[in-house]
Amino acid sequence: MDWDTAAFYAVNGLAGQSTALDWLMRQCSSATNFVVLVVAFLAWRAWLDWREGILITSVLGVLIGAGDFLGTQLKFWIARPRPCQVLLNVHELTGCGKVFSLPSNHAVNAATAAALLGVLFPKTRGIIMPLLLLGGISRVYLGAHYPTDVLAGWCLGGLLGTMVGYLVAKSSWQSPPEPPFPPLSGG
């Protein structure tokens, strides 16, 4: 047995043993909960500075869409079956999933958002990183992905979010543009 399968069984083997842990892992894997957290944060940022909020919301929406599309294309190109499709004694708490396994699009999307927000708002990293870790572990716990599927998703999403985050940070998004000509003085 390879290390990826062994690690999958070690994490997934915990499923079904604790109602509280099963509930927590379902919550950590819920795309709805992820979206609610991100939207709440972006709404708060927009309340503080509407230009910033609109820009970051737009960038993040496009970026997650692009990452999700890229992850799906990679799934079909790599065509790795999900563990619940090929392994015995898998604890499936939320179903097996519809398409292939590598990379985990949950991990791609979460890492994209975490990296972008972590670059633009470094103080959020202490909250974002544990949530990202729990979300990734939950995908294995629930029986949907191998650990390497999650790691690949984190790498892809982290790369996308970090690159775009640094591009946005280097732009002039935080300060109003300078007028092309100095103001005329009345006199």
VENLIN-V963832 format. One record per run of one state. SS is the DSSP state (hx for helix, st for strand, lp for the rest). FROM is the first residue (numbers start at 1). LEN is the number of residues. If there is no record, write none. Layout:
BEGIN
ss & from & len
SS & FROM & LEN
SS & FROM & LEN
END
This chain:
BEGIN
ss & from & len
lp & 1 & 2
hx & 3 & 10
lp & 13 & 6
hx & 19 & 11
lp & 30 & 1
hx & 31 & 18
lp & 49 & 1
hx & 50 & 29
lp & 79 & 4
hx & 83 & 4
lp & 87 & 18
hx & 105 & 16
lp & 121 & 1
hx & 122 & 20
lp & 142 & 5
hx & 147 & 24
lp & 171 & 17
END
